[in-house]
Structures are given as C-alpha cells and as structure tokens.
Amino acid sequence: MSDMLILGTRKGTVIFERTNGAWRPRPIAHAGIPVCYAARDPRDGTLWVSLDHGHWGPKLSRSRDDGKTWEDTSSLKYPEGARYIAKYLPTPDFDPEAPVGQPEYQDATVFKIWHLAFGSAEQAGRIYAGTIPGGLFVSDDGGDSWTLNRPLWNHESRGGDLFAGEATSENRWGGTPASIDYGVFEPGIHSVVVDPRDPNRIHVAVSSAGVLETADGGQTWQGRNNGLLMDYLPNPAADWGHDPHFMTNCTGQPDHLWQQNHCGVFYSDDGARHWRKVSLPDAGVHFGFPIAVDARDGRTAWVVPARADSERMAIGGGLCVARTTDGGQTWQAFRAGLPQEHAYDIILRHGLDIAGDCLCFGSTTGNVYMSEDRGETWQCLGNHFPPVYSVRFG
C-alpha cells in the first residue's frame, strides 16, 4: 500500500503521509489556487498538479522532490488554426431533433487541464493531458513541451479537420456542465486510460461524447459506445452524445473497463467493444461520479452513489460506498464509519482512488475518508479541508 496521498482541492494541493500507521497532512501547497487534478508519475516519482489560476489560466506544476519544491512547466497551447464547433447549454425549449444550422466556429484555447495520465515504463517522458474543450495533448519530454493529438481533435464525430476549412461532418460532441465555470459549454476529456500491455492502445472518455479508442498510438480513433444508453437522447443508444463521468480499467486485466456514467454504471469485459449497464437503482447504485477498480480482479469495483442532477447530494442524507465483486450483477453497500445523517457530500469524478486493499475519497464539503479493508469500514482523515477535486495515492 502507498504511504502517500495527493489531493487536489479548491485552495491548493494537500499531501498526506502515512507514518506509524497514521495519516497526517502536510501544510498546503499552491495555497489559494484551485487544483483540478494531482497525481504522481509512477515511473520516476514526479508529482504533477493541474492548476486553475483565476488570473493566469490553466498551468501545470511539478515536483521532483516529493513536494518540497515546485516548478511550473510550459503551458499547453492549441496550435494556430485549431478551431471547434461551439456548443451551447440546452434551454428548456431545446429540440434535439430540430434541423442543424450552420456551424459556429470558435478558436481553441485551453479552459481546463482536466486529467493527466502517464505512459509505460518504455515511454520515458510520455504524459497525456485531457482538456476542456476536448483536446488530448501529448508530451514526450516529461512535460517540457506538448503537442495536440490532431487525429482525435479532427475526428469526424466532431466535424472533421477544421484546420483545413469548413466542417465535413456534423459535430456529435456535446458540452459538459463542468465547463460552465469558464463561460462556455464545451466537451472535455477527463479520463485517459493507457493499456499496460500495449501503450499504443489508449481509451479516452469525453463528456459529452462517449468513449474512443486508439490501437496505434493515436494515429486513428474509433468510437466505443456500443451498449451505452443516454436516457435523455431521442435515441438513447446513439453512437455519440454519451456522458461518462469517469472511466478506468483493471491494470491486471486491462480489457475490464468501468465507467460511472450520468445515466448509470457501465461495465465492459472486452476492451470497451461492448458495454452493459450494471446499475442497481433499488440499492442506490445508479448515479454518481467516481469509480475505482481492483488492480487484480476486473470484476470488482467501487462507487460512491449520489442523488442525481439538480439535487446532487448523498442519498437519504447518509454516505455509503457500494462494491461489486461479480461484474455488477450484485452490489453491497458499506456505511460503517461514514456519516448517516445530514451528509451533503458529493464526490467528484477524480475524488476516489484505490491502492491494494486501501481506498480513499474526498468530498466537495472538505471531508476525507479512508478504508483499509476494501471499503467495508471507514475512518475520517479530516473534516475541514477545501472542497476536494481529486484524490490519488502516490
């Protein structure tokens, strides 16, 4: 089990260390700056955080000495000529079946660096960054420089190659409410999953478009949304327009992928070629944001259920964590050590993580909880942290 926890919060980076069996936080780093995501590169131990400066915009910061000192890296920038088709927050009278008018183009700029993922041990320096408005950036020099993956940016599902001119297909990528804070309603890449057997095989999840896969290192991309259902689309099983909240896989069985989706929990055991809905609404397992998967058994996963949409709070005023060990056929809810009255916590999409038998999650109300027995009992690590955006073991 890891002896470090890295939290990205509304007001900085919080690092916990486990000493003599007790978890204790260090003084906050990047104090006062929202941290969208924070994680450790398992290859060389570098700590990475995605900063969301209100004044200077998104930046990346890294530490090569376990968080004692930090340095900013080169900012991600879209190349000249990068455009996308603007999306707008649907209004009550929005008609998804209405004829599509002429596309409205926007010059691309980075609103948020939403997720970071790391290449294999054989890919020294390879890092991926998912952004709003839906761009995947790649670095091969440890974050010193970044390149937009153009085949994904130019995918036919979002209008084709707009560097070359007008759209050649209809844009099927919708916006994410997570972008509203930036004054836009655009798609975002929040999950990048690298296959540990083959680093050229990568899955990304896009809110709101769905899942795409490359098997050739990003040269070509295919949609992987078969079996996903989006309840509020005219055609719930449409090829595009799905809203995964977070997607991850089992490192020991990488063809087992899971996603907590706006419209339920979905599971695939064939590398995302087919998904099946494994929600259990009667037990509260349906809506939520994060999901964690056992590193050895791809059938075992955990979610933190919530009430949906406008309410977005713990079900029945009490927190619980649900676990399945049979690929979602059955779920068991665990509550020991978690508040069962007047709990209004929401756990965001990167706010739950697992290392061995140890799970940890942090909430929007600044509460951090730890389990060392696979989620069956919980202890509180603290109640007065800033709202937690991400939790990752180091």
Sequence and secondary structure as in RCSB ss.txt:
>XXXX:A:sequence
MSDMLILGTRKGTVIFERTNGAWRPRPIAHAGIPVCYAARDPRDGTLWVSLDHGHWGPKLSRSRDDGKTWEDTSS
LKYPEGARYIAKYLPTPDFDPEAPVGQPEYQDATVFKIWHLAFGSAEQAGRIYAGTIPGGLFVSDDGGDSWTLNR
PLWNHESRGGDLFAGEATSENRWGGTPASIDYGVFEPGIHSVVVDPRDPNRIHVAVSSAGVLETADGGQTWQGRN
NGLLMDYLPNPAADWGHDPHFMTNCTGQPDHLWQQNHCGVFYSDDGARHWRKVSLPDAGVHFGFPIAVDARDGRT
AWVVPARADSERMAIGGGLCVARTTDGGQTWQAFRAGLPQEHAYDIILRHGLDIAGDCLCFGSTTGNVYMSEDRG
ETWQCLGNHFPPVYSVRFG
>XXXX:A:secstr
  SEEEEEETTEEEEEEEETTEEEE   BSTTS EEEEEE TTT  EEEEEEETTTEEEEEEESSTTSS EE   
    TT EEE      TT  TTS      EEE    EEEEEEE  TTSTT EEEEEETS EEEESSTTSS EE H
HHHT TTBTS TTSSS SS B     GGGGGGT    EEEEEEE TT TT EEEEEETBEEEEESSTTSS EE  
TT   TTSSSTT SS B EEEEEE SSSTT EEEEETTEEEEESSTTSS EE  BGGGTBS  S EEE SS TT 
EEE     TTT S GGG   EEEESSTTSS EEE BTS  SS      TBSEEEETTEEEEE TTS EEEESSTT
SB EEEES S  EEEEEE 
